[in-house]
Amino acid sequence: IIQDQTYDYPASFYEPDADELAFIQFSSGSTGDPKGVMLTHHNLIHNTCAIGTALAIHSKDSFLSWMPLTHDMGLIACHLVPFITGINQNLMPTELFIRRPILWMKKAHEHKASILSSPNFGYNYFLKFLKNEPDWDLSHIKVIANGAEPILPELCDEFLKRCAAFNLKRSAILNVYGLAEASVGAAFSKIGKEFVPVYLHRDYLNLGERAVNVSKEDQNCASFVEVGQPIDYCQLRISDETNERVEDGIIGHIQIKGDNVTQGYYNNPESTEKALTSDGWVKTGDLGFISESGNLVVTGREKDIIFVNGKNVYPHDIERVAIEMEEVDLGRVAACGVYDQKTQSGEIVLFVVYKKSPEKFAPLVKEIKKHLYKRGGWSIKEVLPIRKLPKTTSGKVKRYELA
């Protein structure tokens, strides 16, 4: 039962300086070393205002979010942004979304929410439970921000196609890029425009190489999306190993700078020094390039890349191909690199969440290896069943733990 409550406010408020620490948010820890990102009131005010502008928020808008408030997207983008911009917000407990994902769109319909968000897995999870055709009208949804995980254009497409029955606009999905070090948001696509898929030749995704476009049907296609341009108060550049800016179209290190960007890690001068370039840019640890249209395309996390036979292999590319098989599901499969001392080379190991008996898994191993070799040319060393994927609080797979 929801009851209206009135709170008595204290007679006086503490007024912090802009450069005082507002809170410390821990980076995802997907690489095994969570660090306390220091965020000031200055950082948060600039980032929340920039997100409000990027989403073209007006007084009639309202948010609906199931993202946890222990996660930067949930806390800053989906709680502080509507608070700062003075519009209504509807918060759904994350456990409730996990138990009954259908409530996400049911409540969006009931409350006429116009701004929603979800990482990549949420769309697939929702669709798995969408059986009958409810009588919803989702035409009022202006934006569903998609970020915090690698974004699959195929999944965006399927979600939009199936929700078209409820009048969801084709332009509703807004692909975005952010990280804890940027407060939360760094680059956003343009609202009101359809998302842009990017299909690249997977053999030309190495640092310093020019990205090569291929058709969606190409055997060597790895799929990505454009995530837009830097939002207000944030700058972004693509750099080489010496932190020099590279041309558009060349894959390099994504670096950020601006009023929303952290000054470093709490009580950790060593990590702070490692993260900053000599000219004051923060290294995000992500790789990507600027497309012909001037938009950022993120290709993957530098530390997640598997180096096999002189080639860079992106784990989420392997996972995307693996989920083409009926027995393998998104969010329940993870690829990672393991160094083999005997052969002195990197090997690919695939983990699949599997709850049935190991005897039933054995024949599946052969099928998965065959499918991945045929579709991507990857030789998989091992396919291992696992009861549960280890994940960080923000839903990123702890690949280092699996390795």
Stockholm file with secondary structure:
# STOCKHOLM 1.0

chainA/1-403         IIQDQTYDYPASFYEPDADELAFIQFSSGSTGDPKGVMLTHHNLIHNTCAIGTALAIHSKDSFLSWMPLTHDMGLIACHLVPFITGINQNLMPTELFIRRPILWMKKAHEHKASILSSPNFGYNYFLKFLKNEPDWDLSHIKVIANGAEPILPELCDEFLKRCAAFNLKRSAILNVYGLAEASVGAAFSKIGKEFVPVYLHRDYLNLGERAVNVSKEDQNCASFVEVGQPIDYCQLRISDETNERVEDGIIGHIQIKGDNVTQGYYNNPESTEKALTSDGWVKTGDLGFISESGNLVVTGREKDIIFVNGKNVYPHDIERVAIEMEEVDLGRVAACGVYDQKTQSGEIVLFVVYKKSPEKFAPLVKEIKKHLYKRGGWSIKEVLPIRKLPKTTSGKVKRYELA
#=GR chainA/1-403 SS CCCCCCCCCCSSCCCCCTTSEEEEEECCCTTSCCCEEEEEHHHHHHHHHHHHHHTTCCTTCEEEECSCTTSHIIIIIIIIHHHHHTCEEEECCHHHHHHCTHHHHHHHHHHTCCEEEECHHHHHHHHHHCCSCCCCCCTTCCEEEECSSCCCHHHHHHHHHHHGGGTCCTTCEEEEEECGGGSSEEEECCTTSCCCEEEEEGGGCSTTCBCCBCCTTCTTEEEEEBCCEECTTEEEEEECTTSCBCCTTBCEEEEEEETTSCCCBTTCHHHHHHHBCTTSCEEEEEEEEECTTSCEEEEEEGGGCEEETTEEECHHHHHHHHTTSTTCCTTSEEEEEEEETTTTEEEEEEEEECCSCHHHHHHHHHHHHHHHHHHHCCCEEEEEEESSCCBCTTSCBCHHHHC
#=GC SS_cons         CCCCCCCCCCSSCCCCCTTSEEEEEECCCTTSCCCEEEEEHHHHHHHHHHHHHHTTCCTTCEEEECSCTTSHIIIIIIIIHHHHHTCEEEECCHHHHHHCTHHHHHHHHHHTCCEEEECHHHHHHHHHHCCSCCCCCCTTCCEEEECSSCCCHHHHHHHHHHHGGGTCCTTCEEEEEECGGGSSEEEECCTTSCCCEEEEEGGGCSTTCBCCBCCTTCTTEEEEEBCCEECTTEEEEEECTTSCBCCTTBCEEEEEEETTSCCCBTTCHHHHHHHBCTTSCEEEEEEEEECTTSCEEEEEEGGGCEEETTEEECHHHHHHHHTTSTTCCTTSEEEEEEEETTTTEEEEEEEEECCSCHHHHHHHHHHHHHHHHHHHCCCEEEEEEESSCCBCTTSCBCHHHHC
//
